[in-house]
Amino acid sequence: MPTSPIDDIRALSPAIRTMAPLTEQDRGVPPALIEQLAELGVFRLAAPRDCGGLETEPATLVEIFEELGRADGSTGWCAMIGAATSMALGHLPRNTATDLLRDPRFLIAGVAAPLGRATPVDGGYRVSGRWSFASACHHATWLVGGVVTPAGARLAVLDAAEVSIHDTWDVAGLRGTGSHDFSADDVFVPAERTFSLAEPPQQTGPLYAFPALSLLALGIGAVALGIARAAIEDFSEHARAKRSPLTGEPVAAKPGVRVAVAEATALHGSGLAYLLSSVRTARTDTAGRAALRLAICTATRNAARAVDLVYNAAGGTAVYDSSPLQRHFRDVHVATQHAMVSGDVTETVGAVLLGLGDTVPTARL
């Protein structure tokens, strides 16, 4: 009987978890693990089905990303970036998308911020620029870069072999994402490999009717929640196994420890339920997009608060490299720094909820 994507990920999770220290040490997901994720179709989860993708519904994406984040924050993040960015192929001509997906190692990543320049030429554009925070760029076969053209902002899909990667990712958490800078110097990009999220997608399935920025953002909340679940599980194991040197009782006997686990579990569960409910009832109007982005931001913050609770309850043992809690703590707090879950987003949501949407740039939703 064929397995579902989430079953495949759960089967691979123990191996991902075992490799997590190496992933962090090398500041990148092991190539062999990337190959396994590619074989499972993770990097084409949001690509059009009739072009060779899986066109997975958003709620299922949340469940997959949460499970991957539980296995390892960095691996989950890279898988999420590759999977979510594959939605870009729904905005490309069908023949172009099909050509890109023929590669069994297909992995598209990149940066949407319009930090590059695109000069129109016959058949396309000459693209130059430098983009930061390009997670999984060392493993990508294609990299998206936001560019400014004379007619406005677009997204260009660049051949990864034609860009340069700059080793810049020396950070506190999510170290294994390899989110370095990449640059292009006068690279030709055919017009059919450029698109704008402001224009209707070329695919018409339900996935591509979902708010595009929210589809790219929902994985942040999901991976963060996965990190929180891992932290709760790891702390619970620690609390049951470790004994107080004074009383000889398990740490789990302490009232404060029990409260921390209960509150952290509630934060994780409520964040996940809120996110899934919002994804399943998503609307494309401004109020609907605002509601969805609020759920994504809340999920991310709930995850960080949950990790903080168990990290603090663990005491001094949590600061050692041998404890996975210190990695979960660092990883989840880097996730909260992403622009798509920033205070600017929640401010915009608040303005929409108060009927003041005309005072803020709702296009960021």
C-alpha positions as CSV (number, residue, x, y, z in Angstrom):
1,M,0.0,0.0,0.0
2,P,1.5,3.4,-1.0
3,T,2.5,5.6,1.9
4,S,1.5,9.3,2.4
5,P,4.1,12.1,2.4
6,I,3.7,12.6,6.2
7,D,4.2,8.8,6.8
8,D,7.4,8.9,4.7
9,I,8.7,11.9,6.7
10,R,7.9,10.2,10.0
11,A,9.8,7.2,8.9
12,L,12.8,9.3,8.0
13,S,12.6,11.5,11.2
14,P,14.9,9.3,13.4
15,A,17.7,9.5,10.9
16,I,17.2,13.3,10.6
17,R,17.3,13.6,14.4
18,T,20.5,11.5,14.6
19,M,22.2,13.8,12.0
20,A,21.1,17.0,13.7
21,P,24.4,17.7,15.5
22,L,26.4,17.1,12.3
23,T,24.0,19.4,10.4
24,E,24.7,22.2,12.8
25,Q,28.4,21.5,13.0
26,D,28.8,21.6,9.2
27,R,26.3,24.5,8.8
28,G,24.4,22.6,6.2
29,V,22.2,19.6,5.8
30,P,24.2,16.5,4.7
31,P,23.9,16.0,1.0
32,A,22.8,12.4,1.5
33,L,19.9,13.6,3.5
34,I,19.0,16.1,0.9
35,E,19.0,13.3,-1.6
36,Q,16.6,11.3,0.6
37,L,14.2,14.3,0.9
38,A,14.3,14.8,-2.9
39,E,13.5,11.1,-3.4
40,L,10.4,11.5,-1.2
41,G,9.3,14.5,-3.3
42,V,9.6,17.0,-0.5
43,F,11.0,19.7,-2.7
44,R,8.1,19.5,-5.2
45,L,5.3,19.4,-2.7
46,A,3.9,22.8,-3.9
47,A,4.8,22.3,-7.6
48,P,2.0,21.7,-10.2
49,R,0.9,18.1,-10.4
50,D,0.6,18.1,-14.2
51,C,4.2,19.3,-14.5
52,G,5.7,16.6,-12.2
53,G,4.9,18.2,-8.8
54,L,2.7,17.0,-5.9
55,E,0.5,20.1,-5.5
56,T,-0.2,19.3,-1.9
57,E,-2.9,21.1,0.0
58,P,-1.7,23.8,2.5
59,A,-3.0,22.0,5.6
60,T,-1.0,18.9,4.7
61,L,2.1,21.1,4.2
62,V,1.7,22.5,7.7
63,E,1.6,18.9,9.1
64,I,4.7,17.9,7.1
65,F,6.7,21.0,8.0
66,E,5.8,20.6,11.7
67,E,7.0,17.0,11.6
68,L,10.3,18.0,9.8
69,G,10.9,20.8,12.4
70,R,10.4,18.3,15.2
71,A,13.1,16.0,13.6
72,D,15.6,18.9,13.3
73,G,15.0,22.7,13.0
74,S,17.6,23.3,10.3
75,T,16.6,20.3,8.2
76,G,13.0,21.2,8.6
77,W,13.6,24.8,7.6
78,C,15.6,23.8,4.4
79,A,12.9,21.3,3.4
80,M,10.2,23.9,4.1
81,I,11.9,26.5,2.0
82,G,12.4,24.1,-0.9
83,A,8.9,22.8,-0.7
84,A,7.2,26.2,-0.3
85,T,9.3,27.9,-3.0
86,S,8.2,25.2,-5.5
87,M,4.9,27.0,-5.6
88,A,6.7,29.4,-7.9
89,L,6.4,26.9,-10.7
90,G,2.6,27.5,-10.7
91,H,3.4,31.0,-12.0
92,L,5.6,29.8,-14.8
93,P,4.5,28.5,-18.3
94,R,3.6,24.8,-18.1
95,N,6.5,23.8,-20.4
96,T,9.0,25.7,-18.4
97,A,7.8,24.2,-15.1
98,T,7.9,20.7,-16.6
99,D,11.5,21.2,-17.8
100,L,12.6,22.3,-14.4
101,L,11.0,19.4,-12.6
102,R,12.6,16.7,-14.9
103,D,15.7,16.9,-12.7
104,P,15.2,14.2,-9.9
105,R,17.3,16.5,-7.7
106,F,15.1,19.5,-8.3
107,L,15.3,22.0,-5.4
108,I,14.3,25.6,-5.8
109,A,15.1,28.1,-3.1
110,G,15.9,31.8,-3.0
111,V,15.0,35.3,-1.8
112,A,11.9,37.2,-2.8
113,A,13.2,40.6,-1.7
114,P,13.8,42.8,-4.8
115,L,17.5,43.2,-4.2
116,G,18.6,42.7,-7.8
117,R,18.3,44.6,-11.1
118,A,16.9,43.1,-14.3
119,T,17.6,44.8,-17.6
120,P,15.3,43.8,-20.5
121,V,17.0,42.3,-23.5
122,D,15.8,40.2,-26.4
123,G,14.1,37.1,-25.0
124,G,14.4,38.0,-21.3
125,Y,16.6,39.9,-18.8
126,R,20.2,40.4,-17.8
127,V,20.1,40.0,-14.0
128,S,22.6,41.3,-11.4
129,G,22.4,41.5,-7.7
130,R,23.1,40.0,-4.3
131,W,20.6,38.4,-2.0
132,S,20.9,37.4,1.7
133,F,19.3,34.7,3.8
134,A,19.2,32.1,1.0
135,S,18.5,28.9,3.0
136,A,19.6,25.7,1.3
137,C,21.3,27.6,-1.5
138,H,24.2,25.1,-1.6
139,H,21.8,22.3,-2.4
140,A,19.5,24.3,-4.8
141,T,19.3,23.5,-8.5
142,W,17.4,26.8,-9.1
143,L,17.5,30.1,-7.1
144,V,14.7,32.7,-7.1
145,G,15.9,36.3,-6.8
146,G,13.7,39.4,-6.5
147,V,14.6,42.0,-9.1
148,V,13.6,45.5,-10.1
149,T,12.8,46.0,-13.8
150,P,11.8,49.2,-15.6
151,A,8.2,48.0,-15.4
152,G,8.3,47.0,-11.7
153,A,9.4,44.2,-9.4
154,R,9.5,40.6,-10.6
155,L,11.0,37.3,-9.5
156,A,13.7,35.7,-11.6
157,V,14.5,32.0,-11.5
158,L,18.2,31.6,-11.9
159,D,20.2,28.5,-12.7
160,A,22.2,27.8,-9.5
161,A,25.2,26.9,-11.6
162,E,25.3,30.6,-12.8
163,V,25.4,32.3,-9.4
164,S,28.1,32.7,-6.7
165,I,27.5,31.7,-3.1
166,H,29.1,33.8,-0.4
167,D,29.8,32.1,3.0
168,T,28.0,34.5,5.4
169,W,25.9,32.3,7.6
170,D,27.7,32.4,10.9
171,V,24.8,32.7,13.3
172,A,23.2,31.7,16.7
173,G,20.6,29.3,15.6
174,L,19.3,27.4,12.5
175,R,23.0,27.1,11.7
176,G,22.5,24.1,9.6
177,T,20.2,25.9,7.1
178,G,23.3,27.3,5.2
179,S,21.4,30.5,4.6
180,H,24.3,32.3,2.9
181,D,24.2,35.2,0.4
182,F,24.2,34.5,-3.3
183,S,24.9,36.9,-6.2
184,A,24.4,37.1,-10.0
185,D,26.6,39.1,-12.3
186,D,24.9,39.9,-15.6
187,V,23.2,36.5,-15.9
188,F,20.7,36.0,-18.7
189,V,17.3,34.8,-17.5
190,P,14.6,34.0,-20.2
191,A,11.4,35.8,-19.8
192,E,9.5,32.6,-19.2
193,R,11.6,32.1,-16.1
194,T,10.3,35.3,-14.5
195,F,7.0,36.1,-12.8
196,S,5.2,38.3,-10.4
197,L,3.2,37.3,-7.4
198,A,1.0,40.3,-8.2
199,E,-0.1,38.6,-11.4
200,P,-2.5,35.6,-11.5
201,P,-0.7,32.2,-11.5
202,Q,-0.7,30.2,-14.7
203,Q,-2.0,27.2,-12.8
204,T,-5.6,27.2,-11.6
205,G,-5.7,24.5,-8.9
206,P,-6.9,25.3,-5.3
207,L,-3.3,25.5,-4.1
208,Y,-2.5,28.4,-6.4
209,A,-5.7,30.3,-5.2
210,F,-4.2,30.3,-1.7
211,P,-2.7,33.6,-0.7
212,A,0.8,33.4,-2.1
213,L,2.7,35.2,0.7
214,S,0.9,33.2,3.3
215,L,1.8,30.0,1.5
216,L,5.5,31.0,1.7
217,A,5.1,32.1,5.4
218,L,3.0,29.3,6.9
219,G,6.0,27.0,7.0
220,I,7.8,29.3,9.4
221,G,5.1,28.8,12.0
222,A,4.9,25.1,11.3
223,V,8.6,24.4,11.6
224,A,8.8,26.6,14.8
225,L,6.0,24.5,16.3
226,G,7.9,21.3,15.4
227,I,11.0,22.7,17.2
228,A,8.7,23.3,20.2
229,R,7.4,19.8,20.1
230,A,10.9,18.4,20.0
231,A,11.9,20.6,23.0
232,I,8.9,19.4,25.0
233,E,9.7,15.8,24.3
234,D,13.4,16.1,25.0
235,F,12.7,18.0,28.2
236,S,10.1,15.4,29.3
237,E,12.6,12.6,28.8
238,H,15.2,14.6,30.8
239,A,12.8,15.3,33.6
240,R,11.8,11.6,34.0
241,A,15.4,10.4,33.9
242,K,17.3,12.9,36.0
243,R,17.1,12.8,39.7
244,S,17.5,15.6,42.2
245,P,20.9,15.3,44.1
246,L,19.1,16.4,47.3
247,T,15.9,14.3,47.3
248,G,16.7,11.5,44.9
249,E,13.3,12.1,43.3
250,P,13.0,12.5,39.5
251,V,13.1,16.2,38.3
252,A,9.6,15.4,37.0
253,A,8.3,15.5,40.6
254,K,8.9,19.2,40.9
255,P,5.7,21.2,40.6
256,G,7.4,23.9,38.5
257,V,8.5,21.3,36.0
258,R,5.1,19.9,35.7
259,V,3.5,23.3,35.1
260,A,6.2,24.2,32.5
261,V,5.5,21.0,30.5
262,A,1.7,21.5,30.7
263,E,1.8,25.2,29.7
264,A,4.3,24.5,26.9
265,T,2.1,21.6,25.6
266,A,-0.9,23.9,25.6
267,L,1.0,26.6,23.7
268,H,2.1,24.1,21.0
269,G,-1.3,22.5,20.7
270,S,-3.2,25.8,20.5
271,G,-0.7,27.3,18.0
272,L,-1.0,24.3,15.8
273,A,-4.8,24.1,16.0
274,Y,-5.1,27.8,15.3
275,L,-2.7,27.6,12.3
276,L,-4.5,24.6,10.8
277,S,-7.9,26.1,11.3
278,S,-6.9,29.3,9.6
279,V,-5.2,27.5,6.7
280,R,-8.3,25.4,6.1
281,T,-10.6,28.4,6.1
282,A,-8.3,30.8,4.3
283,R,-9.8,33.6,2.2
284,T,-8.0,35.8,-0.3
285,D,-9.6,39.2,0.6
286,T,-7.6,41.6,2.8
287,A,-9.4,40.5,6.0
288,G,-8.9,36.8,5.2
289,R,-5.2,37.3,4.5
290,A,-4.8,39.3,7.7
291,A,-6.4,36.5,9.7
292,L,-4.1,33.9,8.2
293,R,-1.0,35.9,8.8
294,L,-2.0,36.5,12.4
295,A,-2.3,32.7,12.9
296,I,1.2,32.2,11.4
297,C,2.7,34.9,13.6
298,T,0.9,33.5,16.7
299,A,2.1,29.9,15.9
300,T,5.7,31.1,15.7
301,R,5.5,33.1,19.0
302,N,3.7,30.3,20.8
303,A,6.5,28.0,19.7
304,A,9.2,30.3,21.1
305,R,7.3,30.7,24.4
306,A,6.9,26.9,24.7
307,V,10.6,26.4,24.2
308,D,11.4,29.1,26.7
309,L,9.3,27.4,29.4
310,V,11.0,24.0,29.2
311,Y,14.5,25.5,28.6
312,N,14.1,27.6,31.8
313,A,12.7,24.7,33.7
314,A,15.7,22.5,32.7
315,G,18.1,24.7,34.6
316,G,21.9,24.7,34.0
317,T,22.0,21.4,32.2
318,A,20.2,23.0,29.2
319,V,23.3,25.2,28.4
320,Y,25.6,22.3,27.5
321,D,26.2,21.2,23.9
322,S,25.2,17.7,24.9
323,S,21.6,19.0,25.6
324,P,19.4,19.3,22.5
325,L,17.4,22.0,24.4
326,Q,20.1,24.6,23.8
327,R,19.8,24.0,20.1
328,H,16.0,24.1,20.1
329,F,16.2,27.4,22.1
330,R,18.6,29.0,19.6
331,D,16.8,27.6,16.5
332,V,13.3,28.8,17.5
333,H,14.5,32.3,18.4
334,V,16.1,32.6,15.0
335,A,12.8,31.6,13.4
336,T,11.0,34.4,15.2
337,Q,13.3,36.9,13.5
338,H,12.0,36.2,10.0
339,A,10.5,39.3,8.4
340,M,7.3,37.3,7.5
341,V,6.5,36.9,11.2
342,S,7.8,40.3,12.4
343,G,6.1,42.9,14.4
344,D,5.5,44.9,11.2
345,V,3.2,42.1,10.0
346,T,1.2,42.0,13.3
347,E,0.9,45.8,13.2
348,T,-0.6,45.5,9.7
349,V,-3.0,42.8,10.9
350,G,-4.1,45.0,13.8
351,A,-4.7,47.9,11.5
352,V,-6.9,45.7,9.3
353,L,-8.8,44.4,12.3
354,L,-9.5,48.0,13.4
355,G,-10.7,49.0,10.0
356,L,-7.6,51.1,9.4
357,G,-6.1,49.1,6.6
358,D,-5.6,52.1,4.4
359,T,-3.0,53.4,6.9
360,V,-0.6,50.6,6.4
361,P,0.8,48.7,3.3
362,T,-1.5,45.7,3.3
363,A,0.4,44.4,0.3
364,R,2.8,42.8,2.7
365,L,0.0,40.3,3.7
